[in-house]
Amino acid sequence: MTTKARLILPAVAILLVGACGGGSDDSADDDVDRRPDGGKVSAGCPDPEGALARSAAKEGEVVMTGTPDGSVRTDVPREFEKTYGVKVNYVGGRNSDLAAKLQAERKAGVYTHDVFGGGGNTMSATYYGEGWIGSLKDALDPALLTGENWRDGAPKWVDPEKEKILQLSTYVDSGVVINTDLVKDGDLTSFEDMLDPKWKGRIVVDDPRSNGGAIYDVGSFAQAYGDDFIKSLYVDQEPSLLTDQRQELDDIARGKYAFGLSLHTAETAAALAEGLPLKQIKLTGAPPVSTGGSSLLAIDNKAPHPKAAELLVNWLVCKDGNAVWTKALQVPSNRADVPVPADLDASVPEEGGEYYDSYGWDVLTKDVKRLQTILLDLLGPQ
């Protein structure tokens, strides 16, 4: 599925006084000194002294499931507890592993999680498909969902009902990561160049059979070149298919591989910051993948800490929590009042650009299944 993206403008704060002021009495009307540590809460964020925060404090904690990437597991719990005095037990892990754990728990009638963060495959196929998700829209202050708060004039709901899965970031995937000692300027300019025999056995790919973002690159290649390209790249070129992002990047840096595909933005940014002989490059020939990464948000319909869960999702969607979450993930926010950092490695979609929208519902529920079948036929089970 190719979409045209609107321009995401950098660092423009356009939150109007009334943009978030029309919701419940629990949202702050202005920046106020109400946090336990004496800090300020932005307009539209839950009031630390309001009824919701008091009810959440009685529950004492909230359990959030999400990506282990970036600094989410430390930053979100620290800042939320600092603001509201409620502990966040953050359970980070690969989406497929977390889903399997939750599946086993729920079959046994055990409900331990309150809030889901994560990527498109697991969120749509398992959390949504198994009926685990409640109405996030009902849990949020309506003022948070007004158009003025969002860069594209409206919040981006992923699910067809537009109430359960909210996408809090949109960016263009990181592309190809090369070893600068092994790949010279001009060696790789289009995706078709990856099929050059000299790269055979010298490519590492995050395994597209796993529940991660690698499957979307497969979709982009199939759209641009046809299904035969999939066999040429993922079979004939004999790439190594791994599931440990840090290992993949380290192996490229050590020269075990010349370049890698489908690498997470946060992990890539961390590796680049270490000064390793790595570089991200953009290739032509197939539409870039537009994604939300691990920025999808949903709420458990059997949350053991319902008030704390409600407080957490409102904070993650409002300016303060959203800024913490997206900064930790190293992705641009879809909120209009959360600036895009100048040093962000993830690039924002360009106005009028054509992208493979990996979080379009048809891609998540139809294309991915077709592509997974092709990959299993070609590669066998993981």
Secondary structure, 3 states (H helix, E strand, C coil): CEEEECCCCCCCCCCCCCCCCCCCCCECCCCEECCCCCCEECCCCECCCCHHHHHHHHHCEEEEEECCCCCHHHHHHHHHHHHHCCEEEEEECCHHHHHHHHHHHHHCCCCCCCEEEECHHHHHHHHHCCCCECCHHHHCCHHHHCHHHECCCCCEECCCCCCCCEECCCEECCCEEEECCCCCCCCCCEHHHHHCHHHCCCEEEECCCCCCCHHHHHHHHHHHHCHHHHHHHHHHCCCEEECCHHHHHHHHHCCCCCEEECCCHHHHHHHHHCCCCEEEECCECCCCEEECCCCEEEEECCCCCHHHHHHHHHHHHCHHHHHHHHHHHCCCCCECCCCCCCCCCCECCCCCEEEEECCCHHHHHHHHHHHHHHHHHHHCCC
